[in-house]
Amino acid sequence: MEPVAIYIDFENIAISTEDAYGRCDIDKIIGVANSYGRCVIKRAYGDWTRFTRYRQELLEQAIDLTQLFRYGNYTKKNSADIVMAVDVIEAALTNPTLKTFVLVTGDSDFTAVARKLRGYGRYVVGIGLRDATSDLLVRSCDEFVIYDSLMERDENTSGFQVDEVRRLVLAILQRLTPGFENGRIPLAALTEEMATLRPDMTVTPLGFRDIPHFLASQREIALFTDSNGEVQVAFRSSHASRQEIDQTLQYRTALSTAGYQLVEREIRQDVLQALFGLLSSEPATHTLDEAIRRLKEQYDADNRLRSRDDIQEVARLLKQADVLENQPDSWELDPLSLRPTLAAGEFIQRCEGVYVAALMQRNLAIDDEMVARLLYGRADALAEVQALRELVGTKQSNSQIPLHLGNGHQLPRHLAENLDARVALQDMVNWRLEEKPTLEEAARLNAQGLEIRTADFEQARVYFLKAAKMMYQLLLEKAPGANLMDMEWYLASYCASTAGAHFSRHNYPRAILYYQAFFAIVKETEPVWDRVRKLVPPMLSFYFTIAPNEFSDLLKVAPGRTHPARLCVLLHNHRNEGVRRRWLELVREIVRINPTLLRGIIQRLAFLEDEDQLIGSQETRAFLARLLSGEPVGDDLLLAGASDGSGIEEDEEPSTEIEFA
């Protein structure tokens, strides 16, 4: 067996585990270390005059106790960092046979030790509590085991990532089970399918040694070993559990398509509490991105394990919850202020109500017990679910009020009243479907469009239009799972590909119509924004490029590789007055349709001015800011430069390949 060394920052781990569970379970910690090989070095560091109750148990495990005497005033935790760090590095340098090191601590001070060990080619395993572990330490280890999971609390380093793996496994089992006798699937077949669908997915950073270790933690899944020693995977046998799995998967899938990855309750409510504290104590100070960054820094400073992904997923709930004094035009640019009379409990409840609203908007039947399991991990949390349902109520947002467009077709208000989106909406409602609309077929058509989006604009636009029409029909029929965001996503992709088709044929008047329809649909305050935000910069760049193209004055930079802010500098200073004036007309339309897009360009220009020292960026930024504010813009501000683009370098992003997702 491979030799293993385990080092325990005992004061760190003991105080934290006692706070959470009343006692530190040494056997479980050593059991983890033993799973990696034969422990030849076992050391624990602490002031044993304080932890006499553990000395016998530690000695029975043959753990060497390193005494750290305390000097000066009493503090809750002393520092074993230096002594333990020196011993770890010494062992790595003097004992080349040691390949695996287990560090039991949550202290971020050991991040450098873990990195140094990995630099020496050693395998590093960390063990710590979720609420007493630095995320920096977790990322520095090859594996990190959450102590809480050893106590059968089913908690791991990142709740939504665990949930994502779980959903993938259950979906594969559902698809493959009918093809195998007794419903038992070879583990090799399951892992092969997982690798095919998600080659980037791994369970190691989530606190699991391997896939079987992860599967064993899932209540819906049973593991078997046949007579040949082959491991097999199956659903647990009861029909009730299968129904529960199916319905839970339906809910989870609906939330995922709505843009929400469900975060485990304790983490979710903790982050919401922290968000409330930050935004209520410092109103009109932080944008959503800044608030996320502040919380992440605070958690790291407190040695509390909260991944940035978890914080972002929870913070995303604020976008649809009725908790802000004024809804911002831009989540990235506008500071947030909570409603002044809002209490912390109501804030958390309104944010969690977004999950229930997302299910209701997809016309799903709400089973309170299932939703309770989903949101709170227990079926008896019915009062909490009912409170959320009452909060959401039967109230429909303005986006769900049907209006008429043209020949009697019904459309949501925010689209039907959008004149710039009208050209795409008319195309959608006038398209005649030959196939029966289903959610699966709409998703398949969208996937086909994404696959060929840059190679064949004409065919891609047909796929996207058919997918949008299907989702529109399903919405009218109130089909379970139908949702407005997917329809807008498909419709925005249709606008992008149609604009591209007209642009490539030099039919710029038609291209402009669909570019502007795209900009009208993809507002940052709408849920569809997260699906299409990567597409916005290249769409703006190609849109602005129409100005010189109409004068057959082709630019020396590729719009697909040049940020629209750089193009604005170039066109604002273009030698051709006609190009400058035409560009100004196009910019004015952006101000009218979606001014937040121009705010993003102005922000980028400030960066180019400060960091890249791009010539002309300051003047262009001032010009656009004046235009955005509504001040009059005369010919004196249309600079007659002589730039041909030779002094403007191409940005690394967005890439030449236009992404639709």
Helices and strands as residue ranges (DSSP letters): E 3-9, H 10-21, H 26-34, E 38-46, H 52-60, E 64-67, H 81-94, E 100-104, G 108-110, H 111-119, E 123-128, G 130-132, H 135-140, E 143-146, H 147-150, H 159-176, G 177-179, G 181-183, E 185-186, H 187-197, G 204-206, H 211-216, E 221-225, E 231-235, H 239-257, H 265-281, H 288-301, H 308-315, G 316-319, H 344-361, H 368-376, H 382-392, G 398-400, E 402-405, E 409-412, H 413-416, G 419-421, H 422-430, H 439-452, H 457-476, H 484-504, H 508-521, H 529-532, G 533-535, H 536-550, G 559-561, H 564-572, H 577-593, H 595-607, I 608-612, H 617-629, G 635-637
